[in-house]
Amino acid sequence: MAKDEGRIEVTVLGHRYPVRASGSARDRARVDEALTLLESHLDTIARATGEVDRGHLAVMAALALADEVLTLTAQRETSRADDAAFRQVLRQRSERLLGIVEEEIEARLEVAQ
């Protein structure tokens, strides 16, 4: 992977592509991570299908990655809904507990008077 001011050059399936990114180590690491993931998908698909056409491999990898994004998005939404439900139950139980504590305090104050 070559780097230049404002872009990083990557090679995928024998072709070089410029990727816009700052020259920061964080951006370079992110592009490296994405490239590694893409290459892993390309290799897996090529081995599993015997496909050699670069265009077909690229489309199949893009579809696989898009499917992963959709799956993770759905899982995140489910997790958010679960979190919201948990917070609601926790809020209700906390309010109920607070009510019990307040009643007990009031009862003890009445007995003490």
DRENVOLO-193239 format. One line per field, with one value per residue: residue in one letter; x, y, z of N, C-alpha, C in turn. Coordinates in pm, 1 decimal. Layout:
# residues N
resn <- A / ...
n_X <- X / ...
n_Y <- Y / ...
n_Z <- Z / ...
ca_X <- X / ...
ca_Y <- Y / ...
ca_Z <- Z / ...
c_X <- X / ...
c_Y <- Y / ...
c_Z <- Z / ...
//
This chain:
# residues 113
resn <- M / A / K / D / E / G / R / I / E / V / T / V / L / G / H / R / Y / P / V / R / A / S / G / S / A / R / D / R / A / R / V / D / E / A / L / T / L / L / E / S / H / L / D / T / I / A / R / A / T / G / E / V / D / R / G / H / L / A / V / M / A / A / L / A / L / A / D / E / V / L / T / L / T / A / Q / R / E / T / S / R / A / D / D / A / A / F / R / Q / V / L / R / Q / R / S / E / R / L / L / G / I / V / E / E / E / I / E / A / R / L / E / V / A / Q
n_X <- 85.0 / 78.8 / 136.5 / 16.0 / -13.4 / -326.0 / -433.1 / -442.9 / -291.9 / -412.4 / -389.2 / -594.5 / -691.4 / -493.3 / -515.7 / -452.4 / -573.3 / -661.9 / -731.8 / -915.4 / -794.0 / -675.0 / -333.3 / -295.4 / -197.7 / -405.8 / -606.9 / -468.2 / -440.7 / -708.0 / -781.3 / -606.4 / -714.7 / -971.5 / -897.7 / -772.8 / -992.3 / -1153.9 / -982.7 / -974.6 / -1239.9 / -1249.7 / -1059.2 / -1176.3 / -1416.7 / -1317.9 / -1181.8 / -1396.3 / -1574.2 / -1429.0 / -1413.5 / -1261.7 / -1277.0 / -1218.2 / -1401.9 / -1643.9 / -1571.0 / -1528.0 / -1787.0 / -1927.5 / -1794.8 / -1857.3 / -2134.5 / -2139.4 / -2017.3 / -2199.6 / -2420.9 / -2326.7 / -2313.1 / -2585.8 / -2683.6 / -2545.3 / -2646.8 / -2917.5 / -2890.1 / -2786.7 / -3002.8 / -3191.0 / -3058.7 / -3060.0 / -3335.1 / -3378.2 / -3218.8 / -3359.9 / -3601.1 / -3508.6 / -3413.7 / -3659.0 / -3797.0 / -3620.6 / -3642.5 / -3914.7 / -3913.4 / -3732.5 / -3873.2 / -4089.7 / -3956.8 / -3851.9 / -4091.1 / -4176.2 / -3972.4 / -4010.3 / -4268.1 / -4212.0 / -4036.5 / -4209.1 / -4394.8 / -4233.6 / -4165.0 / -4414.6 / -4465.7 / -4260.7 / -4338.6
n_Y <- -117.1 / 204.6 / 545.5 / 882.0 / 1237.0 / 1297.4 / 1070.9 / 713.9 / 447.4 / 142.7 / -207.4 / -425.7 / -735.6 / -725.8 / -473.8 / -125.9 / 115.1 / 444.3 / 564.9 / 793.4 / 951.6 / 1078.1 / 1134.8 / 1016.8 / 784.5 / 644.4 / 650.3 / 511.9 / 264.6 / 190.6 / 167.8 / -38.1 / -241.6 / -266.8 / -344.0 / -589.0 / -735.0 / -734.4 / -870.7 / -1117.5 / -1202.7 / -1213.7 / -1416.9 / -1634.9 / -1666.2 / -1717.3 / -1959.7 / -2122.3 / -2119.5 / -2147.2 / -1947.6 / -1723.5 / -1490.6 / -1155.2 / -944.0 / -1076.1 / -1193.2 / -960.7 / -849.3 / -1052.8 / -1054.8 / -797.4 / -823.9 / -1015.1 / -872.6 / -660.6 / -803.8 / -881.4 / -629.1 / -559.4 / -763.0 / -706.6 / -451.1 / -507.3 / -663.7 / -472.0 / -295.1 / -463.8 / -506.3 / -246.1 / -211.9 / -410.8 / -305.8 / -69.6 / -174.9 / -308.1 / -88.5 / 38.6 / -150.1 / -156.8 / 109.1 / 111.7 / -77.9 / 44.9 / 276.1 / 157.4 / 37.8 / 265.9 / 383.8 / 196.7 / 226.0 / 495.1 / 478.4 / 317.7 / 482.6 / 696.6 / 558.8 / 487.6 / 740.1 / 831.8 / 657.0 / 730.4 / 981.8
n_Z <- 0.0 / -101.8 / 0.8 / -5.1 / 22.1 / 144.6 / 25.7 / -0.9 / -156.2 / -270.3 / -350.8 / -516.4 / -622.3 / -816.8 / -925.9 / -892.0 / -664.0 / -572.3 / -250.0 / -76.7 / 203.3 / 512.8 / 596.3 / 836.2 / 1091.3 / 1199.3 / 997.7 / 795.9 / 920.8 / 939.3 / 667.8 / 597.9 / 757.5 / 643.0 / 386.3 / 438.1 / 531.6 / 299.3 / 118.6 / 245.2 / 214.2 / -66.7 / -117.7 / 17.0 / -124.9 / -382.6 / -340.4 / -256.6 / -472.7 / -702.6 / -878.0 / -1104.2 / -1242.0 / -1205.1 / -1183.6 / -1122.6 / -878.0 / -726.1 / -719.1 / -588.9 / -342.7 / -257.5 / -226.9 / -21.2 / 187.0 / 208.4 / 296.1 / 547.7 / 669.6 / 672.3 / 840.6 / 1080.7 / 1127.7 / 1172.4 / 1402.4 / 1576.0 / 1592.9 / 1714.0 / 1952.4 / 2054.0 / 2091.9 / 2281.5 / 2487.0 / 2540.8 / 2633.4 / 2860.5 / 3010.8 / 3056.6 / 3217.0 / 3433.3 / 3519.2 / 3597.4 / 3806.0 / 3978.4 / 4045.4 / 4175.9 / 4392.2 / 4514.5 / 4592.5 / 4786.7 / 4977.0 / 5047.0 / 5159.7 / 5380.7 / 5522.3 / 5582.1 / 5740.2 / 5959.0 / 6049.9 / 6137.4 / 6349.1 / 6516.8 / 6598.9
ca_X <- 0.0 / 153.0 / 61.5 / 41.0 / -90.1 / -468.2 / -481.3 / -366.6 / -310.0 / -421.3 / -396.7 / -696.8 / -700.5 / -395.1 / -539.1 / -422.3 / -680.6 / -637.0 / -837.8 / -902.2 / -777.9 / -565.9 / -210.5 / -280.4 / -179.2 / -539.2 / -668.8 / -394.7 / -475.6 / -846.5 / -778.4 / -542.3 / -811.1 / -1074.5 / -834.9 / -754.6 / -1124.9 / -1192.1 / -899.8 / -1019.8 / -1363.8 / -1215.6 / -992.4 / -1274.4 / -1509.9 / -1242.5 / -1159.6 / -1523.5 / -1646.1 / -1339.6 / -1427.4 / -1136.0 / -1304.9 / -1201.6 / -1527.0 / -1738.5 / -1522.9 / -1550.5 / -1930.8 / -1965.6 / -1741.3 / -1937.7 / -2262.4 / -2115.7 / -1993.0 / -2326.6 / -2502.9 / -2275.4 / -2355.0 / -2729.0 / -2699.4 / -2499.4 / -2741.2 / -3036.2 / -2852.4 / -2774.1 / -3137.7 / -3249.6 / -2991.0 / -3111.5 / -3471.4 / -3362.5 / -3168.0 / -3468.6 / -3695.4 / -3443.4 / -3416.0 / -3795.7 / -3823.7 / -3537.6 / -3704.8 / -4038.2 / -3878.6 / -3670.6 / -3981.9 / -4164.3 / -3871.8 / -3848.7 / -4221.0 / -4175.2 / -3881.7 / -4077.4 / -4376.1 / -4150.8 / -3986.8 / -4325.6 / -4450.6 / -4144.0 / -4176.5 / -4542.4 / -4449.5 / -4167.6 / -4399.1
ca_Y <- 0.0 / 329.9 / 656.7 / 1014.6 / 1336.9 / 1295.5 / 945.4 / 591.4 / 361.4 / 1.1 / -299.2 / -529.4 / -822.1 / -683.7 / -336.4 / -24.3 / 211.8 / 546.5 / 577.6 / 921.7 / 940.3 / 1162.4 / 1058.0 / 975.5 / 641.6 / 588.4 / 626.9 / 403.9 / 138.6 / 159.6 / 120.6 / -170.4 / -335.0 / -288.9 / -419.2 / -726.5 / -797.2 / -755.6 / -977.6 / -1242.0 / -1241.7 / -1251.6 / -1546.8 / -1735.1 / -1687.7 / -1779.9 / -2100.5 / -2194.2 / -2126.0 / -2169.6 / -1829.5 / -1654.4 / -1360.0 / -1051.9 / -870.0 / -1160.1 / -1202.9 / -832.7 / -834.9 / -1151.1 / -1006.9 / -680.7 / -874.9 / -1079.4 / -766.1 / -589.3 / -890.7 / -868.6 / -498.2 / -568.7 / -848.7 / -631.6 / -341.8 / -566.4 / -702.7 / -348.6 / -245.9 / -554.1 / -477.7 / -117.6 / -235.1 / -485.5 / -211.2 / 21.4 / -252.4 / -330.0 / 38.6 / 64.1 / -239.5 / -108.7 / 232.6 / 75.9 / -144.4 / 145.5 / 360.4 / 76.6 / 24.8 / 396.8 / 397.8 / 112.3 / 290.5 / 616.1 / 435.5 / 268.6 / 599.9 / 766.0 / 479.4 / 498.6 / 876.0 / 840.0 / 583.1 / 806.0 / 1106.1
ca_Z <- 0.0 / -109.2 / 58.2 / -57.7 / 96.5 / 113.8 / -31.2 / 20.5 / -272.2 / -235.3 / -464.1 / -498.5 / -740.3 / -915.6 / -970.1 / -791.2 / -644.6 / -470.9 / -150.4 / -7.8 / 348.0 / 561.8 / 613.2 / 975.7 / 1117.1 / 1223.9 / 867.0 / 728.4 / 987.1 / 902.7 / 529.4 / 603.3 / 814.3 / 541.3 / 277.9 / 486.8 / 532.2 / 160.1 / 62.2 / 306.3 / 145.0 / -203.3 / -113.0 / 57.7 / -236.4 / -492.3 / -304.2 / -246.0 / -600.1 / -815.4 / -964.9 / -1130.5 / -1300.3 / -1102.2 / -1169.7 / -1048.4 / -740.1 / -660.1 / -693.6 / -486.5 / -215.1 / -219.3 / -176.8 / 109.0 / 285.0 / 227.8 / 379.7 / 684.4 / 719.6 / 701.6 / 957.9 / 1197.4 / 1149.9 / 1234.4 / 1538.5 / 1654.0 / 1618.7 / 1812.9 / 2078.7 / 2102.2 / 2140.8 / 2407.1 / 2586.2 / 2576.9 / 2715.1 / 2990.2 / 3084.0 / 3099.3 / 3330.4 / 3543.5 / 3566.6 / 3668.3 / 3932.0 / 4065.1 / 4096.4 / 4272.6 / 4510.8 / 4578.0 / 4659.2 / 4907.1 / 5072.6 / 5095.7 / 5249.8 / 5504.4 / 5594.2 / 5634.0 / 5849.8 / 6074.9 / 6102.7 / 6209.2 / 6474.8 / 6600.4 / 6647.2
c_X <- 89.4 / 69.9 / 108.0 / -42.6 / -235.9 / -519.5 / -386.3 / -393.7 / -308.1 / -426.0 / -494.5 / -707.4 / -611.1 / -413.9 / -511.4 / -534.4 / -638.5 / -757.9 / -813.5 / -896.6 / -668.2 / -442.4 / -191.5 / -265.2 / -314.0 / -610.9 / -599.8 / -430.3 / -616.6 / -854.3 / -714.5 / -640.3 / -921.0 / -1019.4 / -815.4 / -887.2 / -1170.7 / -1113.9 / -939.1 / -1146.1 / -1334.8 / -1152.1 / -1091.5 / -1368.6 / -1439.6 / -1219.6 / -1289.0 / -1590.2 / -1558.3 / -1344.1 / -1291.6 / -1157.6 / -1304.7 / -1330.7 / -1630.4 / -1698.0 / -1552.1 / -1698.3 / -1975.0 / -1915.3 / -1821.4 / -2072.2 / -2247.0 / -2094.8 / -2120.2 / -2420.2 / -2457.8 / -2318.0 / -2502.8 / -2754.8 / -2659.2 / -2591.7 / -2866.3 / -3007.2 / -2841.5 / -2911.3 / -3207.9 / -3189.9 / -3041.0 / -3251.6 / -3466.7 / -3314.4 / -3277.9 / -3570.1 / -3637.5 / -3446.5 / -3556.1 / -3831.7 / -3745.7 / -3597.3 / -3830.3 / -4007.7 / -3814.8 / -3777.0 / -4063.7 / -4085.7 / -3865.0 / -3980.0 / -4227.8 / -4089.3 / -3948.1 / -4191.4 / -4320.5 / -4098.9 / -4102.6 / -4385.5 / -4363.5 / -4149.4 / -4306.6 / -4532.2 / -4361.4 / -4232.9 / -4490.3
c_Y <- 123.3 / 440.7 / 787.4 / 1109.2 / 1330.3 / 1168.4 / 831.3 / 503.8 / 216.0 / -81.1 / -409.5 / -605.4 / -773.6 / -543.5 / -239.9 / 78.3 / 315.6 / 554.3 / 708.8 / 899.1 / 1036.1 / 1074.7 / 1005.3 / 824.2 / 573.1 / 557.2 / 513.2 / 269.2 / 95.4 / 106.1 / -17.8 / -276.2 / -368.5 / -372.3 / -565.6 / -801.3 / -828.6 / -870.9 / -1113.8 / -1292.9 / -1287.8 / -1389.8 / -1658.5 / -1768.6 / -1758.1 / -1928.2 / -2180.5 / -2214.4 / -2163.2 / -2054.0 / -1761.7 / -1515.6 / -1254.5 / -974.7 / -948.2 / -1172.3 / -1074.7 / -814.2 / -930.6 / -1109.1 / -886.6 / -724.9 / -940.2 / -974.8 / -686.4 / -671.9 / -883.6 / -736.1 / -501.9 / -653.1 / -773.5 / -515.0 / -393.8 / -607.2 / -580.2 / -293.2 / -331.7 / -526.6 / -346.8 / -133.8 / -310.6 / -393.6 / -117.7 / -50.6 / -276.0 / -202.1 / 70.7 / -21.9 / -192.9 / 18.2 / 202.5 / 13.4 / -46.2 / 235.5 / 285.7 / 63.8 / 157.2 / 422.8 / 318.4 / 177.0 / 415.0 / 581.4 / 390.8 / 385.7 / 676.0 / 690.7 / 490.3 / 637.4 / 893.3 / 771.1 / 662.1 / 930.4 / 1078.5
c_Z <- 0.0 / -47.6 / -3.6 / 26.9 / 53.2 / 49.4 / 4.2 / -100.1 / -228.5 / -363.7 / -429.3 / -629.5 / -854.3 / -970.0 / -856.4 / -787.2 / -541.9 / -377.8 / -78.8 / 141.6 / 389.1 / 575.8 / 753.9 / 987.5 / 1138.1 / 1093.0 / 792.6 / 788.3 / 949.3 / 759.9 / 523.9 / 653.6 / 712.5 / 426.2 / 317.0 / 486.6 / 390.1 / 99.0 / 118.9 / 238.3 / 2.2 / -207.9 / -80.9 / -57.3 / -351.8 / -464.2 / -307.0 / -381.4 / -718.1 / -915.0 / -981.5 / -1190.1 / -1190.4 / -1077.1 / -1090.3 / -902.4 / -663.2 / -626.5 / -584.5 / -348.4 / -165.9 / -163.6 / -40.0 / 217.7 / 312.5 / 316.1 / 525.1 / 746.6 / 758.0 / 826.4 / 1084.5 / 1230.5 / 1218.7 / 1378.5 / 1628.0 / 1689.5 / 1722.4 / 1950.1 / 2138.3 / 2159.7 / 2273.4 / 2518.6 / 2633.7 / 2666.1 / 2854.2 / 3073.6 / 3135.9 / 3221.2 / 3452.2 / 3603.9 / 3648.3 / 3804.1 / 4030.3 / 4126.2 / 4201.7 / 4403.0 / 4586.5 / 4652.3 / 4788.0 / 5015.7 / 5131.9 / 5192.1 / 5384.0 / 5588.0 / 5658.0 / 5752.5 / 5974.5 / 6137.2 / 6183.4 / 6344.7 / 6570.0 / 6657.2 / 6757.3
//
